Amino acid sequence: MTAALQGSQNSDQEISASGEAQQSKESLSQIESSSLSPPDNERQPPRQDGSWWLGSLHLPESDKVRILVEYYFANVHPLRCFGFLHKPSFMQRLDAGNGRGRDDDALLLVVCALGALFFAAEHRAPTDLPANIRRAGIQWAKRAQQLVLGQLGNIAVENLMTALLLHDYHLRLSNFGDAFMLSGISARMQQALQINLEHSTDILCETGSGPSASTKESRRRLMWCCYISDSLIGNGVDQLTLIKEVDIKIQLPCCERNFLLQDACITEVLDRGQYLKFLNPERLPAHSPDNIGIRGHYIRFIAIRRKVLKYIKHLNVMKSPWLPDSEFSHLIQAAHHWYNSLPASLQFTPTAMYIRKETQQLGALCSLHALYYQTMCDLYRICAPSLYKLRYSFTYPPEQTGFLHSLQRDLFGHARNLALIAAEASRHGPHALADCWTPTVVYDCCRVLLFHATQLVEPAAERSRFLMLETLPLVRSNVKVLRSMEPMYAVAELLGNAAEKMLEKVEVGSETISSGQSIIPDEPYPTNEVDDDTRSAPGTPVQSAPDYVLNPLSIYRMTRKGIAEKHMPERQPNAFSPTATASSNAPLQRRATLQHVSLDPTAASNAPSGIPPSSQVPSYGAAQSQAAFDDLMSLFASDPSGWTWQPSETAIGSQYESNGLPPWEPTYVDQQLDAWVPMFSGQQTQQYEFQ
């Protein structure tokens, strides 16, 4: 495929809000109202449905390739800003290719690999193992990565598209090291291609020369996709952020209908009500917001989220949140203004959901609202510092007790809405849960709900019992959602187990839990390590290393955990501290690592054309690990002021001197999950590794 194949899929027709203004205000309470891989021969007989082609080294025949491409456009294309492929052009070129050179087409390979994940999840048999389902298309992704890395000097739009899709693919399989490095490659590619600038001043393509309207729009969407990916990697830490908003001088993506029909139009830039400076004011449209689709609204809230995460990391220099001119107040106002300005067709109502489902954008709609409520939970963490283990926190005077309690109620309300969104999305099938950030968002929701019910409300209070009766069904629903996502995401099984253990512990001890008693420790995965006491004198600051200002499931954190040879100055004792000698004598023990699954096609000697069963793949030690789910207790000290201090010459810092702990992250994501569940011995999750 060439760069001309840039674009999208089914029409994102922005439905008129007329006649539906009342419906747009419907509350979230209305929403409340096949084995595709060869299994272990000792446990499961070989399937006879011919589905093993999903594990072959080469792409299948044209009709099957087309099916996988359709699954990609139906599930991945609508999300965030991945809609940079112009579907009509892509399909036209695919049909004209007659299968020639497909195994050397990196973009087509990764599109088919992503499509295979959703095809496999939808057509799985009841006896299929989630780990085997996730291996569908794994060889094609491997080949695509080999092609991209083998020609890094070939800086082209198509290679950038491939790198971004590979980044998303690796997150789905919990290959955090690959995802982290590919994000850096993508950022550098976009800088070299200068897609942060408009291709020309001829926005409406009136000169008749130069690229088509769909090609220009594709470049814009590609740039915004880079921006979103970089934002979710950076998590508000300047040192990890490679793309700055001030350098992006292009307009927001247009609605899907205009892109599909190659209809050039003018849209606003990132700042609301602003346009490209070189445009003639007389040519500006009367209703330009109508030209912005769901992607434009998503991008604008990502910009707000970046500010929220940066705020959380620098609470020590922020104004008290109850002040009317505080940074907290401004962020709340910005978030509420964004939410209240959403058109009726983007509200989370039954009508909007079924409309978006018809246009294959239900996953994008659910992701948009999950982003909002997860970010609000991140912002409101200032009222629950012990939940998030914030390095800096506010002290609320007695006269602000009412304000504090209102923040805590709002935090619970946002988590509750997240649970309702997840439950409703799950009811509509895998495509509604297609965003790879979803598992961590759902897990974090469990943490907030249970923490509020057990720690922020006095157990003896009358309302405590009613609150628990409301909370437990929501958490059970979240666990069910996590279980349903196991075939699509490697991390879902791990987080599902952790959430289930939390729930069991609360259900058993709900009558005896006292306020302030932590029923949920700090990490969601097994550990064998006991942290060293490397703290220095009280009052001395910790080094500002990104490891210690990011949540434990962020991509950077998980990447660092998988590096066998790494320097951690933030863990070393102060050479001038009286405790330095004693601390230095305590060796750092390595934590338990993940089980890895090789993507080497020779790993399954008895099934060369199939998906290697996980039971045939060896486990690797810490030296080969990309991202070990290990103990993160050192990230959450009860007394941050007592952490180790080091001279600035050895510090790994951001552009700011001090950072607080923020999740997804979430990411999600930017995964915003400061883990707080028990340590479970023997619990492991699988990770897939490119050889």
C-alpha positions in Angstrom: 0.0 0.0 0.0 1.2 3.5 -0.7 0.8 6.7 1.2 -2.2 7.5 -1.0 -4.1 4.8 0.9 -4.6 7.0 3.9 -7.9 7.1 5.6 -11.0 5.7 7.1 -14.0 3.5 7.1 -17.8 3.6 7.6 -19.3 7.0 7.6 -19.0 9.0 10.9 -22.0 10.9 9.8 -22.6 13.5 12.4 -26.3 13.2 13.2 -28.2 16.4 13.5 -29.0 17.4 17.1 -32.4 18.9 16.1 -35.3 17.2 17.8 -32.9 15.3 20.2 -31.8 18.0 22.5 -34.0 16.6 25.3 -32.7 13.0 24.7 -29.1 14.3 24.8 -29.5 15.1 28.5 -30.6 11.6 29.4 -28.6 10.5 32.4 -26.3 7.6 32.8 -28.9 6.1 35.0 -30.9 5.2 31.9 -28.1 3.1 30.7 -28.1 1.3 34.0 -32.0 0.6 33.4 -13.6 -20.8 18.0 -10.2 -22.0 18.7 -8.2 -20.1 16.2 -4.9 -21.5 17.4 -3.7 -25.1 17.7 -4.3 -26.1 21.3 -2.3 -28.2 23.6 -2.7 -31.7 22.1 -3.0 -33.2 25.6 -5.9 -31.0 26.6 -7.8 -30.1 23.4 -8.2 -31.9 20.1 -7.2 -30.1 16.9 -10.0 -28.0 15.4 -11.4 -29.0 12.1 -12.9 -25.7 11.1 -9.9 -24.5 9.1 -9.2 -21.6 11.3 -5.5 -22.3 11.8 -4.7 -20.0 8.9 -4.7 -17.2 11.5 -1.4 -18.5 12.7 0.4 -19.0 9.4 3.6 -17.2 8.4 2.0 -15.8 5.3 -1.2 -13.9 4.6 -4.1 -16.1 3.5 -6.0 -15.8 0.2 -7.6 -12.6 -0.8 -11.1 -13.3 0.5 -9.8 -13.9 4.0 -7.5 -10.9 3.9 -10.5 -8.8 3.0 -12.4 -10.2 6.0 -9.6 -9.3 8.4 -9.3 -5.8 6.9 -13.0 -5.3 7.4 -12.6 -6.3 11.1 -9.8 -3.8 11.4 -11.9 -1.0 10.0 -14.9 -2.0 12.2 -13.0 -2.1 15.5 -9.6 -0.3 15.5 -10.2 2.4 12.8 -12.9 4.4 14.8 -10.8 4.6 18.0 -8.9 7.7 19.1 -7.3 8.9 15.9 -6.4 5.7 14.2 -8.8 6.5 11.4 -6.0 7.8 9.1 -6.6 5.2 6.4 -9.1 6.2 3.7 -11.0 3.0 3.4 -12.2 3.3 -0.2 -8.7 4.0 -1.4 -7.3 1.2 0.7 -9.8 -1.4 -0.5 -9.4 -0.3 -4.1 -5.6 -0.8 -3.9 -6.1 -4.1 -2.1 -8.3 -5.4 -4.9 -6.0 -4.1 -7.6 -3.0 -5.8 -6.0 -4.1 -9.3 -6.9 -2.1 -10.6 -3.9 1.3 -9.6 -5.2 3.9 -8.6 -2.6 1.4 -8.7 0.3 3.9 -10.4 2.6 6.2 -7.5 2.2 3.5 -4.9 2.8 4.1 -3.9 6.4 1.0 -1.7 6.6 -1.3 -4.5 5.3 0.3 -7.0 7.6 -0.3 -5.1 10.8 -3.9 -4.2 9.7 -4.6 -7.9 9.2 -2.9 -8.8 12.6 -5.2 -6.3 14.4 -8.2 -7.5 12.5 -7.3 -11.1 13.4 -7.5 -10.3 17.1 -11.1 -9.3 16.9 -12.0 -11.9 14.4 -10.6 -14.6 16.7 -12.4 -13.1 19.8 -15.7 -13.1 18.0 -15.5 -16.6 16.5 -13.9 -18.4 19.5 -15.3 -21.6 20.8 -16.2 -22.0 24.5 -13.1 -24.2 25.1 -10.6 -21.8 23.5 -7.9 -20.5 25.8 -7.6 -16.7 25.8 -3.9 -16.9 25.4 -4.3 -18.9 22.2 -6.9 -16.5 20.8 -4.5 -13.6 21.3 -2.0 -15.3 19.1 -4.1 -14.9 16.0 -2.1 -12.9 13.4 0.9 -12.8 15.6 3.3 -13.9 12.8 2.0 -11.1 10.5 2.7 -8.5 13.2 6.2 -9.9 13.6 6.8 -9.6 9.9 5.5 -6.0 9.8 7.8 -5.0 12.7 10.8 -6.7 10.9 10.0 -4.6 7.8 9.7 -1.3 9.7 12.8 -1.8 11.8 14.8 -3.1 8.9 14.3 0.1 7.0 14.3 2.8 9.7 16.0 5.2 7.3 13.0 4.9 4.9 11.0 7.7 6.6 7.6 7.6 4.9 4.0 8.2 5.9 3.2 4.5 5.4 5.9 3.4 7.8 4.7 5.8 10.4 1.2 4.4 10.1 2.6 0.9 10.5 4.7 1.9 13.6 1.6 3.5 15.3 -0.5 0.4 14.7 2.2 -1.9 15.9 2.4 0.3 19.0 -1.3 -0.4 19.7 -0.9 -4.1 18.8 1.9 -4.5 21.4 -0.2 -2.8 24.1 -2.9 -5.3 23.5 -0.4 -8.2 24.1 1.3 -6.4 27.1 4.6 -6.0 25.2 5.3 -2.7 26.9 9.0 -2.6 25.8 8.1 -2.8 22.1 5.3 -0.3 22.5 7.5 2.2 24.4 10.2 2.1 21.8 7.8 2.3 18.8 6.3 5.4 20.3 9.7 7.1 20.2 10.2 6.0 16.6 6.8 7.4 15.7 7.5 10.7 17.3 10.8 11.1 15.4 9.2 10.0 12.1 6.5 12.6 12.4 9.1 15.3 13.1 11.0 14.3 10.0 7.9 14.2 7.9 6.7 17.6 9.3 3.1 16.4 9.4 2.7 18.8 12.3 2.3 21.5 9.6 -0.3 21.8 6.9 0.8 20.5 3.6 -0.1 23.8 2.0 -2.3 26.9 2.4 -4.7 25.4 0.0 -6.9 23.8 2.7 -9.9 23.5 0.4 -7.9 22.0 -2.5 -9.1 24.7 -4.9 -5.9 24.9 -7.0 -6.3 21.5 -8.5 -2.7 20.6 -7.8 -1.1 18.8 -5.0 -2.5 16.0 -2.8 -6.1 15.2 -2.7 -8.4 16.2 0.2 -8.3 12.7 1.7 -4.5 12.6 1.6 -4.2 15.9 3.4 -6.8 14.9 5.9 -5.0 11.6 6.4 -1.8 13.4 7.3 -3.6 15.5 9.9 -5.1 12.4 11.5 -1.8 10.7 11.5 -0.2 13.7 13.3 -3.0 13.8 15.9 -2.6 10.0 16.4 1.1 10.6 17.2 0.0 13.4 19.7 -2.4 11.1 21.5 0.0 8.2 21.7 2.8 10.5 23.0 0.4 12.0 25.6 -0.6 8.5 26.9 3.1 7.6 27.1 4.1 10.8 28.8 1.4 10.8 31.5 2.1 14.4 32.2 5.9 14.0 32.7 7.8 16.4 30.5 10.9 14.2 30.2 8.8 11.5 28.5 6.8 13.8 26.3 8.3 14.3 22.8 5.5 16.2 21.1 4.5 19.6 22.3 1.1 21.2 21.5 2.7 24.5 20.5 4.4 22.8 17.6 1.2 21.4 16.1 0.0 23.9 13.5 -2.7 21.9 11.8 -6.5 21.9 12.1 -8.5 19.2 13.9 -9.7 16.1 12.0 -12.9 16.6 10.0 -16.0 14.5 10.4 -16.0 11.0 8.9 -18.5 11.9 6.2 -16.3 14.6 4.7 -13.2 12.4 4.9 -15.0 9.4 3.3 -16.4 11.6 0.4 -13.0 13.4 0.0 -14.8 16.7 0.7 -12.3 19.3 1.9 -13.4 21.6 4.7 -12.1 24.0 7.3 -12.2 23.0 11.0 -11.0 24.7 14.1 -7.6 24.1 15.6 -7.0 22.7 19.1 -8.0 25.9 20.8 -11.8 26.3 20.7 -13.0 29.0 18.3 -9.5 29.4 16.6 -8.5 28.7 13.1 -5.3 28.5 11.1 -3.7 32.0 11.0 -3.2 32.1 7.3 -6.8 31.5 6.4 -8.8 34.4 4.9 -11.5 35.3 7.5 -14.0 35.6 4.7 -13.6 32.0 3.9 -14.3 30.7 7.4 -17.5 28.6 7.7 -20.4 29.8 9.7 -20.7 26.6 11.7 -17.3 25.1 11.6 -17.8 23.0 14.8 -20.2 20.9 12.8 -17.2 19.8 10.7 -15.4 18.3 13.7 -16.2 14.6 14.3 -15.8 12.5 17.4 -12.0 12.5 16.9 -11.8 16.2 17.3 -13.6 16.1 20.6 -11.4 13.3 21.8 -8.2 15.2 21.0 -9.4 18.3 22.8 -10.0 16.3 26.0 -6.6 14.7 25.7 -5.2 18.2 25.9 -7.2 18.8 29.1 -6.0 15.4 30.4 -2.4 16.4 29.9 -2.9 19.4 32.1 -4.7 17.3 34.8 -1.8 14.8 35.0 0.8 17.6 35.2 -1.2 19.2 37.9 -1.3 16.0 40.0 2.4 15.7 39.8 3.1 19.2 41.1 0.6 19.7 43.9 3.4 21.1 46.1 3.4 24.3 44.1 -0.4 24.6 43.4 -3.0 26.7 45.2 -5.4 25.2 47.7 -8.2 23.6 45.6 -11.0 25.3 47.5 -9.9 28.7 46.3 -12.0 30.0 43.4 -8.9 30.9 41.3 -7.0 27.6 42.0 -5.6 25.4 39.3 -8.1 22.7 40.4 -11.0 25.1 39.8 -9.8 26.0 36.3 -9.4 22.3 35.4 -12.8 21.4 36.7 -14.3 24.3 34.7 -12.5 23.2 31.5 -13.6 19.6 31.8 -17.2 20.5 32.5 -17.3 22.9 29.6 -15.9 20.2 27.3 -18.5 17.7 28.5 -21.5 20.1 28.4 -20.6 21.3 24.9 -20.7 17.8 23.4 -23.4 17.5 20.6 -26.4 15.3 21.2 -25.0 12.6 19.0 -22.0 12.2 21.3 -23.9 12.1 24.6 -23.8 8.8 26.3 -27.6 8.1 25.8 -29.4 5.0 24.5 -30.2 6.9 21.3 -26.7 8.0 20.6 -25.3 4.6 21.4 -27.5 2.8 18.9 -26.7 5.4 16.3 -23.0 5.0 16.8 -23.4 1.3 16.8 -25.0 1.5 13.4 -22.0 3.6 12.1 -19.5 1.3 13.8 -18.5 4.0 16.3 -19.8 2.6 19.5 -16.3 1.7 20.7 -15.2 5.2 20.0 -18.2 6.7 21.9 -17.5 4.5 24.9 -13.8 5.3 24.8 -14.6 9.0 24.7 -16.7 8.9 27.9 -14.4 6.5 29.6 -11.6 9.0 29.0 -13.6 11.8 30.6 -14.6 9.9 33.7 -11.2 8.3 34.2 -9.6 11.7 33.9 -12.0 13.1 36.5 -11.1 10.3 38.8 -7.4 11.2 38.3 -8.2 14.9 39.1 -10.2 14.1 42.2 -7.5 11.9 43.6 -6.5 15.0 45.7 -9.3 14.0 48.1 -7.9 10.5 48.5 -4.1 10.7 48.8 -3.9 7.4 50.6 -5.6 5.6 47.7 -3.2 7.0 45.1 -0.2 7.3 47.4 0.4 10.9 46.3 3.8 12.2 47.0 2.4 15.6 47.8 -1.1 16.2 49.2 -3.2 19.1 50.5 -4.0 19.6 54.2 -7.7 20.4 54.5 -8.4 22.7 57.5 -11.5 21.9 59.6 -13.6 24.6 57.9 -13.0 22.8 54.5 -14.3 19.4 55.7 -17.5 19.9 53.8 -15.5 20.7 50.6 -13.4 17.5 51.1 -16.5 15.3 51.6 -18.0 16.8 48.4 -14.9 15.9 46.5 -15.0 12.4 47.8 -18.7 12.0 46.8 -17.8 13.3 43.3 -14.9 10.8 43.0 -17.3 8.0 43.8 -19.8 9.3 41.3 -17.3 9.4 38.5 -16.2 5.8 39.3 -19.8 4.7 39.3 -20.4 6.2 35.9 -17.3 4.4 34.6 -18.8 1.1 35.8 -22.1 1.8 34.1 -20.3 2.6 30.8 -18.2 -0.5 31.0 -21.3 -2.7 31.7 -23.3 -1.2 28.8 -20.3 -1.5 26.4 -19.8 -5.1 27.4 -23.5 -5.8 26.6 -22.9 -4.7 23.0 -19.9 -7.0 22.3 -16.1 -6.8 21.8 -16.2 -3.9 19.4 -17.5 -1.6 22.2 -14.5 -2.5 24.4 -12.0 -2.2 21.6 -9.8 0.5 23.1 -6.6 -1.2 24.6 -6.9 1.2 27.6 -10.2 -0.3 28.7 -8.9 -3.0 31.1 -6.9 -0.6 33.2 -9.7 1.9 33.3 -12.2 -0.8 34.6 -9.7 -2.0 37.1 -9.0 1.4 38.5 -12.8 1.9 38.8 -12.9 -1.1 41.1 -10.2 0.4 43.3 -12.0 3.7 43.7 -15.4 2.1 44.4 -14.1 -0.2 47.0 -11.8 2.3 48.6 -14.6 4.8 49.0 -17.0 2.3 50.4 -14.5 0.9 53.0 -12.2 3.9 53.8 -14.0 7.2 53.1 -17.3 6.3 54.8 -17.5 5.4 58.5 -18.5 1.7 58.6 -20.8 2.4 61.6 -22.7 5.1 59.7 -26.2 4.2 58.5 -25.4 5.1 54.9 -22.4 2.8 54.9 -24.6 -0.3 54.5 -26.6 1.2 51.7 -23.4 2.4 50.0 -22.0 -1.1 50.1 -25.1 -2.5 48.6 -24.7 -0.2 45.7 -20.9 -0.7 45.4 -20.6 -4.5 45.3 -22.9 -5.0 42.2 -20.9 -2.4 40.3 -17.6 -4.1 41.2 -19.0 -7.5 40.3 -20.0 -6.1 36.9 -16.5 -4.7 36.4 -15.0 -8.1 37.1 -17.3 -9.7 34.6 -16.3 -7.1 32.0 -12.6 -7.8 32.7 -13.2 -11.5 32.2 -14.9 -10.8 28.9 -11.9 -8.9 27.7 -9.3 -11.7 28.4 -9.3 -13.0 24.7 -8.4 -9.5 23.5 -6.0 -8.2 26.1 -3.2 -10.0 27.9 -3.5 -7.7 31.0 -7.2 -8.3 31.4 -6.7 -11.7 33.0 -4.2 -10.3 35.5 -6.4 -7.4 36.5 -9.5 -9.6 36.6 -7.9 -11.9 39.1 -6.8 -8.9 41.2 -10.2 -7.3 41.1 -11.9 -10.6 42.0 -9.6 -11.0 45.0 -10.3 -7.5 46.2 -14.0 -8.2 45.9 -13.8 -11.5 47.8 -11.9 -9.8 50.6 -14.5 -7.0 51.0 -17.5 -9.4 50.8 -16.0 -11.6 53.5 -14.9 -8.8 55.9 -17.4 -6.0 55.1 -18.9 -6.3 58.6 -15.5 -6.0 60.4 -13.6 -3.5 58.3 -12.9 -0.4 60.2 -12.2 3.1 58.9 -8.6 3.5 58.0 -8.0 -0.2 57.8 -6.5 -1.0 54.4 -8.1 -4.1 53.0 -6.4 -3.7 49.6 -2.6 -3.5 49.4 -0.7 -1.6 46.8 0.0 -4.0 43.9 -2.2 -6.0 41.5 0.3 -8.8 40.8 2.5 -11.3 42.6 5.8 -10.4 44.2 8.7 -12.1 46.0 10.7 -9.0 46.8 11.1 -7.2 50.0 12.0 -3.6 49.5 15.2 -2.3 51.0 15.1 0.5 53.5 17.1 3.1 51.5 15.5 6.2 53.0 17.5 9.1 54.1 16.8 11.7 56.7 13.2 13.0 57.0 12.5 16.1 54.9 15.0 15.3 52.1 13.4 15.0 48.7 13.4 11.9 46.5 15.1 12.1 43.1 12.6 13.1 40.4 12.9 10.0 38.3 9.9 9.2 36.0 9.7 5.8 37.6 8.5 7.3 40.8 6.0 9.8 39.4 4.1 7.4 37.1 1.5 4.8 38.0 2.7 1.2 38.1 0.9 0.1 35.0 2.0 3.0 32.8 3.9 1.9 29.7 7.2 3.5 30.9 7.0 1.8 34.3 6.3 -1.6 32.8 9.1 -1.1 30.3 11.6 -0.2 33.0 10.5 -3.2 35.0 11.5 -5.5 32.1 15.1 -4.1 31.8 17.5 -6.5 33.5 20.4 -4.0 33.4 19.2 -0.7 34.7 20.5 2.1 37.0 18.0 3.3 39.6 19.7 6.2 41.4 16.4 7.0 43.1 16.7 3.7 44.9 20.2 4.3 46.2 21.0 5.7 49.7 22.5 9.1 50.1 26.3 8.7 50.3 26.3 11.4 53.0 23.5 9.9 55.0 24.3 8.1 58.2 22.1 5.2 57.0 23.9 4.9 53.7 26.3 2.1 54.7 23.7 0.0 56.3 21.3 0.5 53.4 24.0 -0.3 50.8 24.5 -3.7 52.3 21.0 -4.9 51.6 20.9 -6.4 48.1 18.1 -5.6 45.8 16.2 -8.8 45.1 14.7 -9.4 41.7 10.9 -9.8 41.5 9.0 -12.5 39.9 8.8 -12.0 36.1 6.1 -12.7 33.6 5.9 -15.8 31.5 6.9 -14.9 28.0 5.7 -16.5 24.7 8.1 -16.5 21.8 6.8 -15.4 18.5 9.5 -17.4 16.7 7.6 -19.6 14.2 9.9 -22.5 15.1 8.7 -22.5 18.7 5.9 -25.0 17.8 7.7 -27.8 15.9 4.6 -29.8 15.5 2.4 -27.1 14.1 4.6 -25.0 11.7 1.6 -23.3 10.1 -0.5 -22.7 13.1 -0.5 -20.5 16.2 2.0 -22.0 18.6 0.2 -23.2 21.7 1.4 -21.4 24.8 2.3 -24.7 26.5 5.1 -25.2 23.9 6.8 -22.0 24.6 9.6 -21.6 27.2 9.7 -19.2 30.0 12.3 -16.5 30.1 14.2 -15.0 33.0 14.5 -11.4 33.9 17.3 -10.8 31.4 14.9 -11.4 28.5 11.9 -9.8 30.1 10.4 -6.8 28.4 7.9 -5.8 31.1 7.7 -7.8 34.4 4.6 -7.3 36.5 6.6 -7.1 39.7 6.2 -5.6 43.1 5.6 -1.9 43.2 5.5 -1.2 46.9 8.5 1.0 46.6 6.5 3.4 44.5 4.0 4.0 47.3 5.7 5.1 50.5 3.5 6.1 53.4 6.0 8.9 54.2 7.3 10.3 50.9 9.3 13.0 52.7 11.5 10.2 54.1 12.6 8.9 50.8 16.2 8.8 49.6 17.8 12.0 48.4 20.6 12.2 45.8 22.6 15.1 44.4 21.1 16.6 41.2 24.1 15.4 39.2 22.8 11.8 39.5 19.1 12.6 39.3 16.9 11.5 36.3 14.5 14.4 36.3 12.0 16.1 34.1 11.9 19.7 33.2 10.4 20.3 36.6 12.3 19.8 39.9 9.5 18.0 41.7 6.9 15.5 40.7 4.1 13.9 42.6 2.7 10.4 42.0 -0.2 10.3 39.7 -2.9 6.8 36.5 -3.1 4.8 32.1 -2.6 5.4 31.4 -4.0 4.2 30.9 -3.0 4.0 30.5 -4.5 3.5 29.9 -3.8 4.0 29.7 -1.6 6.3 30.3 -2.8 3.9 32.4 -4.0 5.5 35.5 -3.9 2.5 37.9 -2.0 3.0 41.1 -2.3 -0.6 42.2 -3.6 -1.6 45.6 -4.6 -5.2 45.6 -3.1 -8.2 47.5 0.0 -10.1 46.6 -0.9 -13.4 45.1 1.7 -16.1 45.0 2.0 -18.0 41.8 -0.2 -15.6 39.8 1.2 -14.9 36.4 0.1 -13.4 33.1 1.5 -14.0 29.7 3.4 -11.6 27.6 4.3 -12.0 24.0 7.8 -11.2 22.8 9.2 -10.6 19.3 12.4 -12.4 18.8 
